[in-house]
Amino acid sequence: MLENILSSIGLTPEEIKVYLLLLEAGPSTVGVLATKVAVPRPSLYGFLKKLQAKGMVAQSLKNGVKLFSAESPAKIETVFNQQIESLQNKKKLYKEMLPEIEKVMPSKFLSPKFQLYEGNEGVKHVLKDMLLYRDIETQSYWPIKAMVDILSPDFFRYLNKERIKNNLYTRAIWPINQKIDIKKHPYLGVGEDFKREIRIAPKGVDFSMGYWIYKNKVAFISSRKESFGFIIESKELVDMLLSQFEIIWKMSKKIEVDPKNTKVFLDEMKLYL
């Protein structure tokens, strides 16, 4: 797990190996490290230099000999904060540049009317497309338990944070056999703070493939067994599915959620915003 975390802040496998070795062995010379890591000294100096630049390795002298030691693992949080700040600045700059980029090369950004995605990561991209929009109402016909199982609770936590931030109001229909424990999934709350209303479809109305309507698009996601998703941009298809959605919506029962079970997520949202 620690190796995955270190990788996420930009460390190479060799740099991770050096840092973990220093954590375990304590202050060491380059000679000792080179033997244990099995890399040439010039390369090792390069790894140590990068780790020093990130504030994760310190250098000292003892009897005229250079020693390298790992800084406290608590420093990793500082590295995360630096990367977050850097990304936020770059994101802000990119948003400022985007209108000009699209103005100069509009034809380059025309999306196809049909986009197919396969595999778990591909399916996540299907839903992320919705996050390109702001201040609209969306409708989802959603086998929620299966979708959380396919895409993971962490992804849905992220998706809901971004959806709320973008002011994407959602009316969702779940099949009765797909109800989920909100205590375990507090990001699935309802009400104004969540910008969502959920209803349970009548008994007998079952479905394993979900769809999400937004703008003039519909995002479809299959079951785990088939593992694919696709986006269709078509006003006619949207109008047809919306008319069907409204019929089932009127037949479905609204669910209520105890605010105590979703408070932890709303507290997260305050920090996220």
N, C-alpha and C positions, 0 to 999 in steps of 0.2 A: 504493500500500500504506500509506504514512504517513497519507494522508487517511482511510483506513478505520480505522486505529488511533486517530486523534484523534477520529473520529466515535464510536468505541466507548466513549470516556471522557466522552461527553456534550457535545462541542463541536458547535456548529451549523456549517453550511457557511461562513457569513460569518466566524465566529470562527477556523475553520481557515484561511481565506484570509488573514486578518490575521496570524495566527501564522506561517504559511509565508512571507508577504511580509517580516515582520520578520527571520526567519531568513536570508533571502536578501539583504535590503537593509541590515541592521544598524540601529542607532539612527535613529529617524525621528520627525518631528513629526506631530501629528494632521493638519495641513494636507496634508502629503505623502501620508500614508496615505489620507486621504479621497479624494484625486485618483486614486490607484492602485486603490483598492478600489471606488471609485464608489458610496459611500454617504454620506448626510448626516452631518455631524459629531456631532450628538447620538447617533445610532445607533452610530457608531464608538466614542464614549466608553463606551457601554454594553458593547460587545464587549470593549474593553480592560479595563474594570473586572472583567468575569467572568474574563478570562484572568489578570489580576493575582491574583484571589481563588484561582485554582487554582495559583498560583505559577509560571505559564508566561511571564509578561511582567513586566518591571521598568520602573519610572519613574525618571527622573533629570532634573537641571537642568543646562543649559549656557548660560552668559551670559543667565540669566533665562528661557530657553526650555525648555519641557517636552519631553523626549525619551522615547520608548518603545522598548524593545529586547526581543528574545526571550531568555528564559532558556535555558540549555543543554537540549538534547533529553533529557538524562539525567533531568531533572525529571519527565518523563512517567512514569517508573517510580514516582516518589513518588505521583503522582496515581492510578495503578493501585492502589498499596498502600492508599491512603486509601479508594478505592471498595470494594476487597475487604473491608477492615475494617468499613466501613459496612454492606455487604451481609450480612456474617456476623452482625453485631449485630442487624440487622433480621430475618434468618432465625431466629436464636435466639428473638427476641421473638415472631415469628409462630408458631413451634412451641409456645411456651408458651400462646399465645392459642387455638390451633386446637381443642383439646378443648372449650373453652367455646363457641366459634363453632358447632361441630357439634352441641353439646348444645342450643343455643338454636334452631337452624334445621336440624334433621336432614333434613326433607323436601326442602329446597332442594338437597341434595347427592346425591340418588339418581341414579345413572347409568343411561342406557338400556341395554337388553340387547344392542343392536346399535349400534355406532358406526363410521361410515365416514369415512375421511380420504383426501384426494386431493393429489397433488403431493408433491414431495420433502420439504418441511417437514412436511406432514401425516403422511407415512409415519413420520417421526422421532417424532412425537407418539404413534404407535401403540406404539412400544417404550418410550417414556418412561413409559407407564402402568404398566409392570411395576415401575418404580422407586418406586412408592407403597407397595410392600410390603417387609417385612423378614423375615429368618430363615425362608425357605421353600425348597423344592427346585423347580426349573423344568426343563422339557425343551424343547429346540429341534431342529427338523427343518429344516436350514438350508443353502441353497446359498450358502455363505459368500463365495465370490469375487464372485458377482453382487451380494450384499447390500453388501459393502464398496464395490463400484463405484457402487452406487446412493446409499448414504448417506454415504460418504467415510470414510477411515481416522480422521480427527479425531473424527468422531461415535462410531465404535466404541471409540476410546480412552476417550472420555468415558463412554460407556455401560458399559464394563467397569470403570472406576474406581468408578462409582456402584453397579454390581451387587455388586462385591466389598465395598464399604463397607457395603452393606445386608445382607450375608450371604445373597445369593441364589445357592445352589449350582445349577449347571447341568450337565445331561448333554446333549451336543450330537451330532447325527448329520449328517455332511456327505456329499454324493454324491462318488464317486471322482473325477469330472471337475471338482470344485470345490475340490480341495485348494489350499492357499495357502502361500506361503513365510513361515514364522514369523519368519525373520530380518528380513524387511521389515515384519512386523506383530507385534511382540513382545507386544502386548496380548492376543494369542490363545493364550497359554500354557495349560498344563494343570497339575493338581496342587492341593494343598491351598491354597497361596498364591493361586492363581487361582480357587479354588472352582469347578473345572470339570473334566470329563472329556469327551474327544472321541473319537468312533469314526467310521470311514469305512464307509459303506454298501457292500454287495456290488455287484459289477459288474452293471449292468442296472437297478439301483434309482436312477433319476434323477428329479430334480424341479427346476423353476425357480421355483416359489412356495414360500416358507418359512412356517413357523408356529412360535410360541413358546407353550408352555403354562405357566400360572402361576395358582395359586389355582383359582378356578372359571372362569377366562378363557382364551381362545385368541386370540392376536394373529396375523393373517395379513398377509403382505406380498407383493405381486405383483412381477413383473419390471419393469425400467426401461421397457420398451415400454408397459406399461399404467399403471404408476405410481399405485397406490392401495394402501391398507391398511384393514383393519377389525378390530374387536375384538368378539368374541361372548362373552357371559357365560352359560354353560350347563354345569351339572354333567354332564348326559348327554353332551354333545359332548366335554367333557374326558375323561370315562371312556372313550368310544369311541376317541378319538385316542390316549389313553395305552395302551390295549390293543394298538393297531397299532404304536405307538412301541416298546413292549417287545419285540415280535416281531422287528422290524428291529434293535433294539439288540443282541439276543442273537446275531444273524447278522453283526453288524458288527465290524470289526477296530479295536482300540484303538490310538491313535497315541501315540507317545512324542516328547517335545520336549526338546532339549538345553537345560538351564538357562542356558547361556551366551547363548543366543539371546533369552532373555526377561528377563535381569537388568536391563536398562535400564528396562523398564516397572515392575518391582517396586521399583526405586529411586525412580521417580516416585511410586509408591503410598505409600511411606513419607512423602514430603513432603505428599502429598494428604490422608492421614489425620491 
